[in-house]
Amino acid sequence: MLFRSCLRQAGEVPAAAAAYQAGLQIRPDSADGWFGFGNVRAAQERFSDAENAYRRASELNRGHEAVRLNLGLALQEQNRIPDALNQLREAVRLQPMHAEAHFALALASLLSGDFETGFREYEWRWQCKDFSTVPRDFGKPVWDGSDAMGRTILLHAEQGWGDTLQFIRYAQFVAARGAKVIRSEEHTSELQ
């Protein structure tokens, strides 16, 4: 198993696929083998094949927690969002503290239009090992959406220009709730 995993991590995906296939010929009842083969197929962007491999791994070991997350991601890549959501919810149920499962559920929920769940689950991004943005500390608590009347709320860019342009329109709604809204480019001494 380690050899095939190393091949995949080293970028030798075709060789890893061949090694997994050979291993599965010998041990077709290996849940870990099917799981690894699914990961290779996902790396090859062969998401239907990845789905089939993950489903076989799940049949062989219903308690294989990582299968649910990866199966959900493979389904999401195939734009099968309702099916993906079912798998990702199960992944979160099986591993309630697994940040990547929550984050994947957030993205699938947002894609489905379930913004309440999506944005709530999106808060798990800060705990993901590979999340691209580091949280910024302004020395004040993060606003949780509670009553904003009379408070000063700092809006700042978190990820990219697209997100910034998409969400800046909500500044007027925060102001309408009675908050003084400032941008991160403005003098942050107003937060004192």
Number of C-alpha atoms within 10 A of each C-alpha: 11 7 11 22 20 13 17 21 13 10 11 14 20 15 14 23 23 14 20 24 16 12 17 17 10 10 13 15 15 16 23 18 24 27 26 24 29 30 27 29 23 21 17 14 13 16 22 17 18 27 24 18 25 30 20 21 26 21 13 16 15 13 12 17 16 16 29 26 27 24 29 29 26 26 22 22 16 14 13 15 18 16 13 26 23 13 23 29 19 18 26 21 14 17 15 12 12 17 20 20 29 28 25 27 29 26 20 25 24 17 15 14 11 13 16 12 15 21 15 13 20 20 13 20 21 16 15 14 9 9 12 10 11 11 10 9 8 11 8 9 7 10 13 7 7 7 12 18 13 11 15 18 19 21 19 13 16 12 12 9 10 9 11 14 10 9 12 14 10 11 17 11 12 19 18 13 14 14 19 17 18 18 14 12 10 10 9 12 6 11 13 7
